[in-house]
Amino acid sequence: MPLILGASAVTTVAQGNSCRFNDGDSPYMYRTPSTTNRKTWTYSAWIKRSNLGSRGGLVNVNGGANPYNMLEFIATNALKIEDYDGGTDTELITDRLFRDTGAWHHIVLAYDTTQAVDTNRIKLYVNGSQVTAFSTETYCAQDFLTEHNNSVQVNIGREQTNYFDGYMAEVCFVDGTQYAASDFG
């Protein structure tokens, strides 16, 4: 069944039951969870980009000027994960570039900061494969408290004023478990 969008436009079958984000309209969705597990969680979404060469947030939590967590496309078309608490900066930028506006990508970001090995604390999966090649690779400390689940607004489709341009479907956030991409089917 097609999804009816504004101005009576209809998506094609390829977009299915997705949400269309047009960055020129500054669109995003949000929710504010109650404080639960700030160390272990998983974000999953199917995304299709429409605009290349600009920043576009997939998920962002910003509790103020300094503490924040984000997953976004950057101007080079790489994916960037950043988590900052005012003193510690976690930053991962993929070597892989995402320049195909015709392709859907399944993105999974899985945190478990209780892990002893730093590379196990943050895992990124794209289309079922774990990403292990990063141009920038700085991991958080063990037991780091992320901004997720800190009773702060979680934004889907934006990072501050950098809005995602494309489609998103099946956006999931799982509290308390670090899942692999295969757990999402």
C-alpha positions in Angstrom: 0.0 0.0 0.0 1.5 3.4 -1.0 2.1 6.1 1.6 0.4 9.4 0.9 2.7 12.4 1.3 2.0 16.1 1.4 0.6 17.8 -1.7 -1.1 14.6 -2.8 2.2 13.0 -3.9 2.5 9.2 -3.7 5.6 7.3 -3.1 6.6 4.5 -5.4 6.5 0.8 -4.3 10.3 1.0 -3.8 9.8 3.4 -0.8 7.1 1.2 0.7 6.0 2.5 4.1 8.9 4.9 4.6 9.0 8.5 5.8 10.3 11.1 3.3 12.6 13.8 4.8 13.2 16.9 2.6 16.0 18.8 4.2 14.7 22.1 2.8 11.6 21.7 5.0 13.7 21.0 8.2 11.8 17.8 9.0 12.5 15.5 11.9 10.8 13.3 14.4 11.5 13.1 18.1 10.7 11.5 21.4 12.0 12.1 25.0 12.6 8.8 26.8 12.8 8.4 30.6 16.2 7.8 32.0 17.1 4.1 31.6 20.2 2.4 30.3 22.7 5.0 29.1 25.5 2.4 28.5 23.8 -0.2 26.3 21.4 0.4 23.4 20.9 -0.2 19.7 19.6 2.0 16.9 18.5 0.5 13.6 17.0 2.0 10.4 16.6 1.5 6.7 17.6 4.7 4.9 17.8 5.9 1.3 19.7 9.1 0.6 18.4 11.8 -1.8 21.0 14.5 -1.3 24.8 14.0 -1.5 27.7 16.2 -0.4 26.0 17.7 2.7 25.6 16.9 6.3 22.4 15.0 7.3 21.7 13.6 10.8 20.1 10.2 11.2 19.8 10.3 15.0 20.9 12.9 17.5 20.6 13.5 21.2 21.7 16.8 22.5 21.3 17.7 26.1 22.8 21.2 25.8 25.9 22.9 24.4 28.3 20.0 25.1 26.8 16.6 25.9 25.6 15.0 22.7 25.5 11.8 20.7 25.0 11.6 16.9 25.0 9.5 13.8 25.1 11.5 10.6 26.3 11.6 7.0 29.0 14.2 6.6 29.8 16.4 3.5 32.3 13.8 2.3 29.4 11.2 2.2 30.9 9.1 5.0 29.0 8.1 8.1 30.1 9.7 11.4 29.4 8.7 15.0 30.3 11.2 17.6 29.6 11.1 21.4 30.8 14.0 23.6 30.2 14.6 27.3 32.0 17.8 27.7 35.4 16.2 28.3 35.6 12.9 26.4 35.1 12.7 22.6 34.2 9.5 20.8 34.5 9.8 17.0 34.3 7.2 14.3 34.2 8.2 10.6 33.8 5.4 8.0 36.3 4.9 5.2 33.3 3.8 3.1 31.4 6.5 1.2 27.7 6.4 0.6 27.0 8.0 -2.8 24.2 5.8 -4.3 20.9 7.7 -4.1 19.1 4.7 -5.6 20.1 2.2 -2.8 18.5 1.4 0.5 21.0 0.8 3.4 20.3 -0.9 6.7 22.2 1.0 9.3 22.7 -0.4 12.8 24.5 1.4 15.6 25.0 -0.7 18.7 26.5 0.6 22.0 27.7 -1.4 25.0 30.2 0.7 26.9 30.6 -1.9 29.6 32.7 -4.0 27.2 36.5 -4.3 28.1 37.7 -4.1 24.5 37.2 -0.6 23.1 36.2 -1.8 19.6 33.3 -3.9 21.1 31.8 -0.8 22.8 30.5 0.7 19.6 29.6 -1.4 16.6 28.3 -0.1 13.3 26.7 -2.3 10.7 25.8 -1.5 7.1 23.7 -3.9 5.2 24.4 -6.7 7.6 28.2 -6.3 7.7 30.1 -4.8 10.6 32.1 -1.7 9.6 35.7 -2.0 10.7 37.5 0.5 8.5 37.5 4.1 9.8 39.4 7.1 8.7 39.0 8.5 12.3 38.7 6.0 15.1 38.4 7.2 18.7 36.4 5.0 21.1 34.8 6.0 24.4 36.1 4.8 27.8 34.7 1.8 29.5 31.3 2.4 31.2 30.9 5.8 29.4 27.5 7.3 29.9 26.0 8.3 26.5 23.3 11.0 26.2 20.8 8.4 24.9 18.2 7.5 27.5 19.1 10.6 29.6 15.6 12.1 29.6 16.7 14.3 26.7 15.0 14.6 23.3 16.1 12.1 20.7 15.9 13.5 17.2 15.4 11.3 14.1 16.3 13.0 10.8 18.5 15.8 12.1 21.7 16.7 13.9 21.2 20.3 15.2 20.5 22.2 11.9 21.7 19.5 9.6 18.6 17.7 8.3 18.6 14.4 6.6 17.4 14.3 3.0 16.0 11.0 1.9 13.8 8.2 3.2 13.7 6.3 6.5 11.8 3.1 7.3 11.6 0.7 10.3 13.5 3.0 12.7 14.0 1.1 15.9 15.7 1.9 19.2 16.3 -0.9 21.7 17.2 -0.1 25.3 19.5 -2.3 27.3 20.8 -4.6 24.5 23.6 -4.3 22.0 22.2 -6.2 19.0 23.9 -7.2 15.7 22.4 -6.3 12.4 21.2 -10.0 12.0 18.9 -9.5 14.9 16.7 -7.2 12.8 15.9 -9.8 10.1 
